[in-house]
């Protein structure tokens, strides 16, 4: 029987929290940085940034710690 790998749940939770913080920071900073024509894209860009950061953190932790290998 395979043991439960609790590390993956912690990694996903950490990545989600960091991504959420990045999203909130981007929503505060992007309106000041983007030109007037791109102001409407702030929400989409912040969400995409959250996804990229979350997935990046998960992949970096998995590949550096070799999680999932038996």
Residue pairs with C-beta under 8 A, 6 or more apart in sequence:
5 67
5 68
7 65
7 67
8 67
8 68
11 57
11 58
11 61
11 62
11 67
12 58
14 57
15 53
15 54
15 55
15 57
15 58
15 61
16 54
18 53
18 54
18 57
19 50
19 51
19 53
19 54
19 57
20 50
22 49
22 50
22 53
23 46
23 47
23 49
23 50
24 46
26 42
26 45
26 46
26 49
26 50
27 42
27 43
27 46
30 42
30 45
30 46
31 39
31 42
34 41
34 42
34 45
61 67
62 68
